[in-house]
Amino acid sequence: MHTNNNSAGNSITKIGIYTGISDYTIIPAKMMKLFKPVSSSIDMLHDIFADEDENNICFTFKNQKDNIDLPPQNLSGTITIKPNENNIIFNIKKNKQFIFEHTVGMGQFYGQINSFKQQVQNCLLYQIKSFKEVVFCYFQKSEDKYKNTYIMKALFDIAKEAYGYIVMPDFTIYSPDKKIVFGYDGGSDYDEFIPWNYSEIDKKIDEEKLKNL
């Protein structure tokens, strides 16, 4: 949820995706759908579809000589990825103890912010307690605005698929439709915020799976 400098002095962006769904295959499946077509190689610590407490996957983008035809539902036209600004890494965390400690810290952080949107703040704190999976995304922003746009669009698409939220480097929390749920300054695009009911969503996902059998 922050920006660091690596040894080469390049800015690395860290963005979080948070969700409370129980199906741990949904986020990896959406990652593969969005990033595999634009990647020359994919490296995994473990099988990302396995129920591991933690996993890492790195998508190395095709280089400048490769014209990448993007899926029309993501971006129109063709994008060129420059060498040396060449990957995005996902750190997938499902360890219950980590999630508990991390979300307690989140609740304390967002709970101490002064805000006139009390209903939004209270419902956000309730939602934070229901998170079961956290995905940290690390990438270097490119001079190629099309690459940056593709990455950000993809991250929001992943959040939408997983009924999740995006936490930006400035700690602003966004909904999948790119509305500000809650900011560091206590502001929100919502006058009333209704949290996801993840128990009901899990039932809906299970019903869809049965239909597809």
Residue pairs with C-beta under 8 A, 6 or more apart in sequence:
1 14
1 15
1 16
1 136
1 167
1 168
1 169
1 171
2 14
2 169
3 11
3 12
3 13
3 14
3 169
4 11
4 12
4 14
5 11
5 12
6 12
10 140
11 140
11 141
12 138
12 139
12 140
13 138
13 139
13 140
13 141
13 169
14 136
14 137
14 138
14 169
15 136
15 137
15 155
15 166
15 167
15 168
15 169
16 134
16 135
16 136
16 137
16 166
16 167
17 27
17 134
17 135
17 137
17 155
17 158
17 159
17 162
17 164
17 165
17 166
17 167
18 128
18 131
18 133
18 134
18 135
18 164
18 165
18 167
19 27
19 131
19 132
19 133
19 159
19 162
19 163
19 164
19 165
19 198
20 127
20 130
20 131
20 132
20 133
20 163
20 164
20 196
20 198
20 201
21 132
21 133
21 162
21 163
21 164
21 198
21 201
21 202
21 205
22 132
22 198
22 202
22 205
23 202
23 205
24 49
24 51
24 94
24 133
25 49
26 161
26 162
26 205
27 92
27 133
27 135
27 158
27 161
27 162
27 164
28 48
28 49
28 57
28 92
29 49
30 157
30 158
30 161
30 162
31 48
31 57
31 59
31 90
31 158
32 48
34 71
34 74
34 154
34 157
34 158
35 42
35 59
35 88
35 154
36 42
36 59
37 68
37 69
37 70
37 71
38 59
38 61
38 62
38 68
38 70
38 79
38 81
38 150
39 59
39 60
39 61
39 62
40 60
40 61
40 62
40 63
40 66
41 59
41 60
42 57
42 58
42 59
42 60
43 57
43 58
43 60
44 55
44 56
44 57
44 58
45 55
45 56
45 57
46 52
46 55
48 55
48 57
48 92
51 94
52 92
52 94
53 93
53 94
53 95
53 98
54 91
54 92
54 93
54 94
54 95
54 98
55 91
55 92
56 89
56 90
56 91
56 92
57 89
57 90
57 92
58 87
58 88
58 89
58 90
59 87
59 88
59 89
59 90
60 86
60 87
61 81
61 86
61 87
61 88
61 147
62 68
62 81
63 81
63 82
63 83
63 86
64 80
64 81
64 82
64 83
66 80
66 81
67 78
67 80
68 78
68 79
68 80
68 81
69 78
70 76
70 77
70 78
70 79
70 150
74 150
74 153
74 154
74 157
75 146
75 149
75 150
75 153
77 146
79 144
79 146
79 147
79 150
80 144
80 146
80 147
81 142
81 144
81 147
82 142
82 143
82 144
82 147
85 140
85 141
85 142
85 143
85 144
85 147
87 139
88 137
88 138
88 139
88 151
89 137
89 138
89 139
90 135
90 136
90 137
90 138
91 135
91 136
91 137
91 138
92 133
92 134
92 135
93 99
93 102
93 133
93 134
93 135
93 136
94 132
94 133
94 134
98 134
99 131
99 132
99 133
99 134
102 134
103 128
103 129
103 131
106 128
107 125
107 128
107 129
109 171
110 121
110 124
110 125
110 128
110 173
110 182
111 121
111 125
113 121
113 182
113 184
113 185
113 186
114 186
115 121
115 182
115 186
115 187
115 188
116 186
117 182
117 186
117 187
117 188
117 190
117 191
117 193
119 192
119 193
120 181
120 182
120 188
120 190
120 191
120 192
120 193
121 182
121 186
123 193
123 194
123 195
124 173
124 181
124 182
124 193
124 195
126 195
127 165
127 195
127 196
130 195
130 196
130 198
132 198
133 162
135 158
137 155
139 151
141 148
142 148
155 166
156 166
156 174
156 176
156 178
157 176
158 164
159 165
159 166
159 174
159 176
160 176
160 177
163 176
163 196
163 198
163 201
164 176
165 173
165 174
165 175
165 176
165 181
166 173
166 174
166 175
166 176
167 173
167 174
168 174
170 183
170 184
171 183
171 184
172 180
172 182
172 183
172 184
173 180
173 181
173 182
173 183
174 180
174 181
175 181
179 189
179 190
180 187
180 188
180 189
180 190
181 188
181 189
181 190
181 193
182 188
